[in-house]
Amino acid sequence: MDRNLGASQVATSSDDEDAYGDLYQWGRFADGHQCRNSSTTTTLSSGDQPGHGDFILSLTGPMDWRDPQESNLWQGVNGVNNPCPDGFRLPTDSELNEERLSWVDPQINSSNNAAGAFASPLKMPMAGNRSPTNGSVIINSGLYWSSTFSGTVSRRLLFFEIDENASMNISERARGFSVRCIKD
């Protein structure tokens, strides 16, 4: 896709608010929770689809929106809660890392940070993220979920901040991050 899920346009800069899109909790379907101003609740879901559009806060480990945890919600185009349009899916950790590594090209003076992310064909903006403990939106960073999970506590992600190198890392599933779908 040429934009983040929920974005109204392709990014024209790394801080283009119209290109930010929504912030998803890992493994959740598009039920309204992903909207930046959705209500919050501290009641964890016992199922794959909570039945409401609240952003679920998690105050203790493992910091997931679901209890018990489920690790197969975003696996491929047929993932139970795949939020992507038909024929699209979330990228794997390896696919996101390959994209990140493509940002460094000395011949065109690109870099492994927010500038490189925006200079890439994907035009990935610094869309921020949503706190798992209070639901506030934190700006000046770009965090993107992959479909890859790591153990039972956290999920792989791609992040970059102003003037810092991008890296692959893990994070709690209750956090709200951007989603960029790829064609299967």
N, C-alpha and C positions, 0 to 999 in steps of 0.2 A: 504494500500500500504506500501511497505517496504522503501519508500523514498519520498522526497518532489517532487512535480510536477516539471519537468524540470531537475531533478538531474540525473547524469550519473551513480551513484552508491549509495549503502547503505553507510551511514556514518561510517568511521573508527575512527573518533574522533569528538569531538564537534565543532572543527574548520576545518573540512575537506571540502575544497572548492569544490571538485567534488560532494559533497553531498548537497550543498546549494540549488541548483535548482533556480526556477524563483520567482519573487516577483510580486504578483497580486494586482491590485486595487479591492476592494470589489465589487463583482457583475459583473465583466468583464469576458468575454470569452477569451480563448487563441488566441489573435489576433496579437501578437507580442509585445504588450505594456509591458508584463511581463518579457521580456528579460532585464537583468540588464543594458545593454548599449543601450536600445531603445531610439529613439529621443523623445523630449518632445514638448508639445504644451500647450498653455493657453486657447485654445478654448474648452469649455465644450461641451459634447455631449447632444443632445436633445432626443436621442433614446437609446435603450438597447445595440446596437452594433454600435460604432462610425464610422465604415467603414474605419478605419486606425489602424496602430499598434503603435501610439505614446502614451507615458505615459502622461496622462492629468494632468497638474499642476492646483492646486486650491489655490488661494491666499487669499480668504475670506471665511467666514462661509457660509454654513455648511461644507465646504471643501469636496465636492463630485466631482467626474468626470462627473456626469450627472446632468442636470437641465432641467426638474424637477427630483427630486429624485425618485427612484423606489426601493422598499424594497423586492420584491419577485424574484430576479434574480438568487439566489443561493439556492432555497428551494427544497431539495431532488434531486433524480436522474433525475427528469424531470424538474428541474429548467431551466428557459429560457437560462441562460448563464453558466450552470454548466460546469466548466472546466475539470472535472474529466472524466476518461475513462468510457465507457459503464459499467453499473452495480455498479458504485462507486459514491459517493457524498461527500460533505464537512461534517464534523462532526458538531453537534450542540454544543452550549455553554456547556450544561450539559455533553455531551460526552467528550469534551476536559477537562472539570474540573475533571471528573472521572479519566481520564488518569493522569492528574497532581497530584491528590491525591494519586495515586498508586506509585508515585516516592518515597514516604516516607515510608521506611520499616527498622526499627531499627535492625531487625535480619540480614539484609545484608548490613547495614550501608549505605543505600541510602539516598538521600536528595532531597528537594523540590527546586532545582535550575538547572543550566545547566548540572551539573554532573549527577543529577538524570534523567534528560531528555535523556541524552546520554546512561545512564545505563539501561534505560527501553527497552523493546523489540522493540519499535519504533525507537530507535537510532536517536532522533531529534537533529539536529545540530543547532548551533547559526548562522543562515544563514543571519542575518542582516535584514534591511528594507530599503525602499526607501522613501525619503522625498516628501511630497505632494506639497511643495512650490518651490523646485528647482531641484528635480529629483535625487539628489545625493544619493548614497548608504551608509548607516551608518552601521558599523560592530559592533561586540561584543554583539549582542543580538539575541534572537530568538523570532520572533513574528509570530504567526500562526492564520489565519482567521478561524472563525467558520461560519456556515450558519445563525446563530442567529443575529437578528437586535434588536436594542434598541432605540426606538423612531425614529425620522427622521434624526438625526444628525450623529449617530455613530453606529458601529458594534462591537460585542463582539470579543475578541481576547485572545490568550494565550501568555504571554511573560515571558522570563527569561533572566537574565543578569548574567555575571560572579559574583559569590559569593552573589547573591541576590536571595531571595525567588521568586519562580514563582507565578503568580497570574492571575486571570481572570480580564479583564478590558474592556473598550470601546475605540474606536478610530475612527478617521475620515475615510470615505470610499476612499478618494483619496490617502491614504498611500499605499505603496507596501509592502505586507507581504507574507510569505511562505504559501503554501497550502499543506496539507497532507490529501489525500482522504481516505475514508473508504468504505468497501464493504457494499452495502445496504442489 
